[in-house]
């Protein structure tokens, strides 16, 4: 399975605002629920790499990445206003 790092413009326009989860693939545990639009769901992984900011969410993402895995993203609901 290939890793998706951003949505195409057509998908962004179709899904509008959405609610998403971030899951640790090692344990199948959801560790974050968020809302967003555009490519917000993917921005957390980039922030974990690019930012020195500390938070539980970013620490979890860094641990997953350091273990050689990728955070699992799931859109729970979309098309919201």
C-alpha positions, -999 to +999 in steps of 0.1 A: +000+000+000+014+034-010+016+063+015-007+092+007+009+125+018-017+149+003-051+150-013-055+160-050-074+194-054-105+175-066-107+155-034-102+186-013-131+203-030-153+172-026-147+164+010-149+200+024-145+201+062-139+167+078-132+149+111-102+126+112-083+103+134-046+095+138-038+059+147-006+042+159-002+013+135+018-007+160-011-009+185-041+001+164-049+027+191-063+061+180-043+088+197-057+120+182-091+131+167-091+164+148-111+185+124-098+201+093-100+209+056-075+206+028-045+185+038-047+192+075-048+155+083-013+151+068+003+182+083+009+166+118+035+142+105+053+171+087+052+192+119+067+163+139+097+164+116+100+201+109+091+215+143+109+215+177+075+220+193+066+195+220+032+180+225+018+145+233+006+142+197+039+152+181+058+129+205+036+100+195+041+107+158+079+109+163+080+076+182+060+059+154+083+074+127+114+064+147+101+028+148+100+028+110+062+031+107+038+057+095+008+072+113-025+058+100-050+085+089-087+079+087-114+104+076-143+097+099-168+121+084-166+146+056-187+171+037-193+192+068-198+230+067 
